[in-house]
Amino acid sequence: MYLNKAIIIGNLTRDPEMRALPSGIKVTSFSLATNRVWKDQTGAKKEQADFHNVVVFGRQAETAAQYLRKGASVLVEGRMQTRSWDAQDGTKKYRTEVVADRIQFGPRGGGAPGSFAGEGKGASIKEDTGPSEIDTIEYPEEESNPEDIPF
């Protein structure tokens, strides 16, 4: 059995670019950066960034292009794929990318829970003005008699 699965959580390094195939299917591509932090043998903190190319097709491509922006946090789940082509100078070029099956937007930079990354510029966040009154059910204080129930 073989498995080709990639799960990446990172930040966009550039705004997504959306194109359309000749068949009309939308394709969006973007790049994600991930960090790895560790301590070396001397105890010094080391950090390394990796960059991943991501391609999304169909309706998710439209949604990604609409809502994602540079710096946005996103989880991408998909498969690894390497494609090749002949460049104009006659050399063979290769590109390894994650073909996304699923994209989940991360929290917005402002830390507003439940909001999507990259929502329209100028979108306002409602400030919390303290506890608001919640509709509650008032239960009777007297005890119920099961024989009083009509069914």
N, C-alpha and C positions, 0 to 999 in steps of 0.2 A: 504494500500500500504506500502511496506517495501523498505528501501534504505540501501545499504551497499556500501559506497563510502569513499575512503581515498585519500587525497591529502597531500603530504608531500614534503617539500623543506628542504634539509639538506645537510650535508657533509658525504661522505663515511668514516667509521671508520676502514675499512680494504679493501684490494684488493678483487674484486669479485672472486668467485669460480664457475667455470663452470663444469657441469657434463652432462651425457647423460642418459636418461631413457632407459629401455630395448627396447622400441619402436623406439629409435633413436632420439627422441625429445630432444633438448638441454635445460638445466635448469641452470640458473645462480642465485646465492644467494649472498647477501651482506647486510651490516648493515648501516643504516643512523643515524646520530646524529642531533637532533634539540635542539635549546636553547629557553628558556623562561626567560625574564628579567622583573622584577617588583620591586616596592618599598613596603616594609612592613609598618606596622603601625607607626614605628618610623622614617620612611623616608629613611631607609638604603636600598641600592640597593641589590637585591637578584637575583641569577641566578640559573637555574636548567636545566640540560641536560637530554633529553630523547633519548632512543635508539630504533630503529625500524628495525625489520628483514624484508627484501624484497626478493621476489622470482619472477623471470622473465622466461618466456617460449618462445621457438621458435627462430625466427630470431632476435628478440630484445634481447634475452639472449646472442646470439653470439656478437652482436654489443656492448652490455654493457660490456661483458668480454674483448672485444678488446680495447675499448676506456676509460673506467672508471678506476680510480686508487684511492688509499687511499687519502682522503682530497678533492677529486673532489666534486663540487657542482652539485646537480641533483634534478629535480622535478620528483616525482613518483605519478602516478594516478592509482588507482586500487581499490581492495576490501579487507576487513579484513577477515582472515580465521584462525581458530584454528584447528590444527591437533593433534592427540594423537597417542602414540605407547607404547608398553611394552618394557622397558629397559631390559638389560641382567640380572640385579639384581632383576628382577621381579616387579619393581615399574612402575607405569603408568606415562609417561612423556607427557607434553603438550607444544606446541609452537604456539604463535600467530604471524602471519606474514601478510604482505601486498602482495597480489598477483597482480603484476603490469600488467595493461592493456596498459599503455603508460609511456614512460620514455623520459624526455627532459633534455639534458645535459646543465649544467650551464656554466657561463663564466670560462675561464681558470684562474689559479692563477695569471698569469702575467697581467691580465686585458685586453687581446687582444679581442676586440669585434668580435663576429661572429666565434670564434674558439671553438672547443669542448674541454671539460675537458679530460685530460689524453692523448692527442695526443702523438705520439711516442717520446721517449726520444731523445733529441738532435734536435728536430724540431726547425727551426729557425724562428724568427719573423722578418719580413722586417721592418727596421726602417723608420720612416717618414722623408724624406729629404726636406720637404717643399712642397708648392703647385706645382702640376704637371700640364702640359699643357693639357687642356681638349678640345677635338674636339667640335667645336661649329658650328652652322649654321649661315651663313652670309645672312642676309635679305637685299633686295635692299632698298635703302633709298627713292626711288621715289614711289609715290602712284600708286596703281593699279586701272585701270578703269574696272569695271565689264563688259563693252561691249567688251573688248578685250579677254575675256575668250571664247574659241571656243566651249563650250558645253552649 
